[in-house]
């Protein structure tokens, strides 16, 4: 039997529109930070992907609070990843009847939070 206080709470958002590399630059800034610090950093970052990262982070903290009974003030982001999802293929007309392929990328965002070791 595992100790529930050591088990990280997770949240995942799948098929999010946006490239994984652009989401990773946001996740790299919040990995290892406390929940409160991460929210402050995300609020002032100028990237579009911060909205979805904030939503996933709040979901992970809600899972920790509701399912594991942890205090949100003690939580630290232990794992934050963005993996590539499937690309939607769209076509744009070009000169002389040609078609130009556009790939609209998606990604899967995963965040895990656990209580801070004291």
N, C-alpha and C positions, 0 to 999 in steps of 0.2 A: 504494500500500500504506500502511495506516495504522499508526501507532505504537501497539502494544498497551498500553503503560504510560499513554497518554493516553486510551484508550478506557474509558468508565465501565462498570462491571459493574452489571447490573440484575437486579431480581427483582420479580415481580408476583403479587398474590393477587387473584383475581377472584371475584365473587359472594359477598363477605364480608357477613354479616348485620350491619347497623348503618348509620346514615346517614353520608353523606359529610361533612357539616358537623361531626359529632362526631369523626370520624377526623382531619379537617383541623386541629382545635385541638391534637391531639397532634403531628401532623407539623410544624406551625409551630414547635413548641418544639425539635425536633431538627434541622431543616434547617440545614445549614452547620456542624454540630458534628462532632467526630471520632467515630469508632465507639465508642471507650471512653466518652466523655462522654455520648453518646446512650443507651447501655445503662444508665448510672447514672441519667439523667433519667427514662427509661422505667420503671425499677424502682420509683421512688417517686411516680409520677403516679397519682392515684386513679381513673382512667377505665378502663372495661371494654375499650376498643379498644386499649389499650397492649399486650395480649397478642398480638394479630394483627400489630400494627406491629412488635413485637420479632421475631416469627417471620419476617416479610418482610425485615427488616434483617439478621438472621443469615443468611438465604438469599442476599441480595445479597453479603455479605462472603464467604460460602463460594464463590459463583461467582467472585468476584475472586481468591480464593486458589487455587482449583482450576484454573480455566480460563485466568487471566491470569498466575498466579504472583506475585501481589502480597502484600505483608506487611500483615496486618490492622491493625497498629499505626499505619500511615501513612495509612489510609483516612479520607476525609471524605465526609459525605453531601452530594452535589451537587444532587440532585433528589429531591423527595418530594411525590407528588401523590395525591389521593383523588378519583376521578371517580364520578359516580352510575352505578349499575347498574340493572337492572330492578327494579320494585317488585312484590312478591307481593301479590295482592289477597285479603283474607279478609273475611268478613262476620260481623257480630254482630247478634243479634236485639235489636230495640228495641220500644218501646211500640206498641201497636195494630197489630201484625203487620208493622211496617216492618223493613227491613234496613239496617244502618249499615256502610259500607265502611271497612275498616282497611287501610292500606298498610304492609306490612312492607318497609322499604327495604333495598337492598343497595348495595355500593360496590366499586370496583376500586382497590386500593392499589398504587402503583408507587414503588419506591425505587431510586436509582442512586448508587453510590459510586465515587470515583476517588481516586488518591493525592494527598496534599496537596502544593501547590506550595511549594517552598522557596526 
